[in-house]
C-alpha cells in the first residue's frame, strides 16, 4: 500500500463541545528491497557463423517490483565468459556480436550477465546466457507465388491488408525478412517481419506486379506477387445475381473452388467469349455455414445481362456447376418472410466500399466490399 488518508478530529471538553477535523496523508516511501528479475531466469540463443559484427543475438528482459525510481534504468554487465570480448551488451539489454564467429573455432559460449537497478543501495541479479554458434544458411528460402484480387467501388478504395506472403526455410534458425522495391512503396507496403501486404488508398483499376523478395540474411529470393484491381460500376449492382453455397467457408471457396467455379460459370452464362464475368463480392450468411457470391455479367457491347436471363442460364447449368461445389440456392429476389407476391417484391443492393473483407490463403487472396440486400413489398 503506497499511502493512507486519515481524517483526525479534535474535540474539546466545553459545553457544548466543539470540534474540528483535519486530513492527514501518510505516504509510504519505497525501500529498494527487491532485486531485478530476469525473464526467463536463464537464456539460450544461437548465432550463425559469418554474421556481421553488431548482429543482434538476444534481448534481455528485466523487471523490478520496487517503485519506478528504485527500478530502471538497469545497468547490464557481462561478468564472465567474454574474456576475448566476442560480445557487447548495450544499455537496453541487447546482446550483440563483436566479432565474426566461426563454427570451427568454437560452437558454444556461456556468459554470466549482471543487472543492477537504480535504487540506493543498488540491488543486483545474475543470469546465464548460453550462445551456440551454428553453421550459416545452406538453404534458400522458398516462397509461394501470390495472386490478389481486389474489388472496389469507383475511385473509392480505402486501403488495408490485402494478403500475406507464405515463405519457409529449411534452415531452422533462419529469420526471414521481406522487402519491396522502393519505387512501388507509394502504392503498396510489405511488413518486413511477417510478409503482410498492405495497399494504400486510391488504387486505380488495373494489374500491378510487385517486386517483392524474401531473404534469410544470406540468400535473397524473388516472389511473384500480382495484384488485380477491379472497380465496380453502379450499373452492375442493378443487374446482380446471388449464388448461395452450402457448407463452405470464404477461405475454402477462395483457395479451393473460386478458379474452377469461375471457369464453369463462364461456360454456363456467357453468350459470347467477349462477355465479362464480374465476381463482385462473397460473404458468409449470418447464423450458418452458407456463403453468398454476388456476380454480374457484362456484354461485349458494354451493357449488362438482366438477372432473369442469368438465372435461366444458371438453372439449366446447375448440375454442371454442382460438379465443382454444392449450391444451396440461386437468388435474384429474396422475399422469404414477406407477405407479398414475387412480382411485387422490390430488392435493392447497397455496397459498403469502406468495409472491406479480405479472404486470404497461401496462393490467392480476395478483397471485396461488404454488401447489404434490402427487400420490400410494392403493393
N, C-alpha and C positions, 0 to 999 in steps of 0.2 A: 504494500500500500504506500503510495507516494506522498500522501498527505491526509490531514484531518482538518475539519472545520468545526469548531466548538462555539456554542453560544453560552456565555457565562453571565449570570445575573447576580448583582449585589443588592441586598435588601436590608434596610435599617430597622431599628427596634422602636421607632416612634409610633405615635397613634395619629392618623392611620399610617401603617408602614409604607415607605416609599422605596422604589426600586428603579434600577436601570440595567440595561444589558449591553454587552459588548461581544463582538465576534472575534474569536482567536483562531487564526490559521496556523497550523503546525505542519511545516514541510519536513519530510524525511529525506535527508540528503543521502545519496548513494555512496557506499564504500566499495572500492574496487576489490571485491572478494570473489569474482568469477574469472576463471581463465578463458581465453579464446578457445573455441571448439571447432576442430576441423570436421568437415562433412565431405566424404566419409572419413573414418578415423585414419585410414591409410590408403595410398593411391597406387594404381598400376597404369602405366602409359606405354605407348610404343612410338617410335620414330623410324621412318625408313632411311636407309643409308643414302648418302649423296644429296640429302635435302640441304638447301642453302642455309647459311648462318642466319640466325634470327627466326627460324621456324618455330611456331608455337607448338608446344608439346602438351601442356596441361594448364588448366585454370584451377587454382586452389580456392576453396570456398570456406570462409571462416565466419562464425557468428560469436556474439558475446551477450550474455544475459544481463550485464550491467547497463546502466543508463548510457546514453549516447556519448557523453564526454569521457566515460571510462572504457569505451569500446574502440571503434575505429577512429582514425585510420590505423591499420595494423602495420607493423614493421616485419618484413619477412627476411630471413637469413638462412642460407644453406650452411649447416654446421659441419657435416661430414659427407664424404662421397664425391666431393667436387675439387679434389686436390689439384687436378690438372686443368681446372677451370673450363670444363666442357659445357657448363650450363650457366645461364643467368636467370635471375628471378627479379621481376620488376616490382615497383611499389603496389601494383594491383594484384599481385599473386600469380602472375602468368609466368610459367616456366618455359624458357626458350633455349634453343641450341646456340652454343657459342663457337662450335667447330662443325666441320662436315664429318659426320660419323661414317665409319666403315664397319660393315658386319664382320669382316675377317679380323679386325683389331680387337673388338670387344662386343659381346652380344648383350651385356646387361650392366646396369649401374643401379646402385641403391643409395639414395640421398636421405639424409636426416635434415628436415626443414623445421625451423622455429618460427612461430608467430608471436609477436609481442604487442600488447594493446597499448592504449594511450593514457591509462589511468596512473594514479600515484598511490602506492608504489605499483609499478608495472607488473602485470601477470603474463606468464608465457605458457605456450603449449608446443608440443612437438608432433610431427607426423613423419612417416617414412614413405618415400616415393620410389617405386621400382620402375625403371625405364628400360624397356627392351629395344634393342636395335635390330630391325628386320631388313631383309633384302628389299631393294627398290622394286617398283612395279615391273612386272613382266608381261602383264596382260593389258590390252587396250580396253577402254570402256566399250560397251555395246549399248546402242540406243534404238528404240523402236520409232520408225517414222510416224509422224502425227499429222492428221488431216482435220482441220477445224472448219465447221460450217456455222456462220453467224447470220441470223435473220433479224432484221430490224426495220422499223418504220423509216420513211424517207428522212435522211439527214438528222436522225434523232437517236443515235447510238450513244448511250451514257458511258460506256467503258466498263471494265471489270475483268475478273479472272475468266479466261476462255478455255483453258485446258492445262494439262500438265505433262511434261516430258518424262517418260519412264526409261531410265538408264540403269545398267548394272555393271559390276566389275568383279572379275574372279579373284582379284587381289583383295583379301578380306579387309585389310586396314586402309584401303584407299578411300579418300574423301573426294567426292565428285563435285565439281563446280561447273556452272552453266554460264555461257556468255552469249551476247547478241551483238552483232556488228553495229558500230556506233551510228552509222547513217540511218538505221531503222528505228532508233530509240525515240524519234519524235512521234511514232505511231504505236510502238509496242515496247514492252519491257519483259525481261525474264529474271525471275528470282534466282540469284546465283547459287543458293543453297538447296532449294527443293525442285527447281525446274518449272515452277508455275509460270504460265504465260499470261501477261496482263495486256489488254488492249486499251489504249487511251480513247477518249471520247471523239466522236465525229468522223468515224471511218467512212470512206466512200465505197460505193458499190465496186466490186471487182475482186481480183485474185492477188494475194500477197504471198511471196515466197520468202520466208525468214531465214536469215543466215545465222543459225544457232550452232554452237559447238559445246561439247562436254569434255572436261579434262580431269584426269586423275593426278595432275601435278607433273606427270612425265609425258603422257600421250594426250593428244587432242584430236577428237573425232567429230566430224560434222554430222548434223542431224537434219533430216528432211522434215521441215515444218511448212505446210501450205495452209493458208487461211483464205476461205471463200466468204465474201460478204455479199449478201443479197438484200436489197432494200425493197420493202413491200410497197405496193401501190394501193391506194384507198379502194380502188375498184375491185381488187382481189377479195377484200373482206365481204363484199356483197355477193360473191359467187363461190363461196367455200362449201365444202362437204367434209363431214367428220366421219372417220372410221374409228370405231371403238374396238380395241383388242382386249382379249381375255387373258388374265394371269401372266402379265409381263411387266417388268419394271422399265422405267425410261432408259436406264443404263444398259439393260439387256437388249432393248429394242435398238438402241443406237449402235451398240457394239456387235450384235449378232444378226440383226434382221434388217436394218434400215437399207443397206445397199441392195440386198436381194429383193426386198419388198418394193423398193423404188423401181427397180428394173421390171418386175412383174406388173406393177401398177401402170407403168408407162405403156406396156404392151396392151393392157386392158382398156385404157381410157383415151389414149392419144389417137386421133383420127389421121394425123399426118406426122411424119417424122420431125417436121419443123416445129410442131407444137411444143410448149414448155410446161413441165410439171413443177409446181412450186409447193414444197412442204413448208407450211407457214409456222406451225408450232406443234409440239407434243407436250402433254401434261397429264399427270395422274388424275383419275376420277376420285373425288373425295369419298373417303369411307370404304374403299375396296381395293382390289388388285387390278382394276381395269385401267386402260390407257387410251386417251383420245389423241388422234393425229388429225390435224387440220390441214387441208390442201386445196389448191385451185389449179386449173389448167388454162393456160393462155394460148390462144390461137396464133398461128404464124402471122396473121393479119394484124394482131395487136389486141383484139377483144378477148373476152373470157367465155368459156362454155358455161351454160346455165347449170345450176345444181341438179335439176331434174334430169337433164341429159346425162350427167356424170353418174347419177345414182342408177339409171337404167343400165349403163355400161358396167358399173360395178356389180350389180345384181347378176348380170349374165356371166360375169367372170369370177364370181365369188369362190367357186370351187378351186380354180387355179390359184387365187390369192391365198386361200387357206392351206395350200401346199407349203407356203412359207411360214405363216403364223396364223393362229386361230383368231377369227373375227367374231366379236360379240354382236355388233350392230353396225349398220350404215345409216348415219343420221344426216338428214337435211334440216328437219324441224324437230324440236324436242318439246312437244306439248303434253308429255305424260303428266297426269295430275291436274291438268287444266280442263275445265268443263266447257270445251268449245270444239267445234268441228275442225278438221285439219285445214280446210280451205280458209278458215277464219283465224288461223294461228299466225301471228307475225313474230318473226325472230330477228333479233339484232345482235351483232357481234362487235365487241369492243376489244381493242388491243392496248395493254399497258406496256408501252415501249420502255419505260424506266424500271420495270420489274422483270429482269432477265433471269431465265433459268438455264443453268449450264449442266449438261449431262455429259460426263467425260469418262472415256475409257483409255486404255493404253494406246490404241491406234486411231481413234476417232473421237471427236468432241462436237457436240451440237449445242449451239447457244440460240435461244429463241425467246420471244416475249410471252408473257402470260396473257391468256385471253379469257374473256368472260362472255357467256351466252345468256341473253335475256329473251324470254318469250312472253307474249301476252295475247289475249283474245281480242279480235277485232269484230265485234258484234254489229 
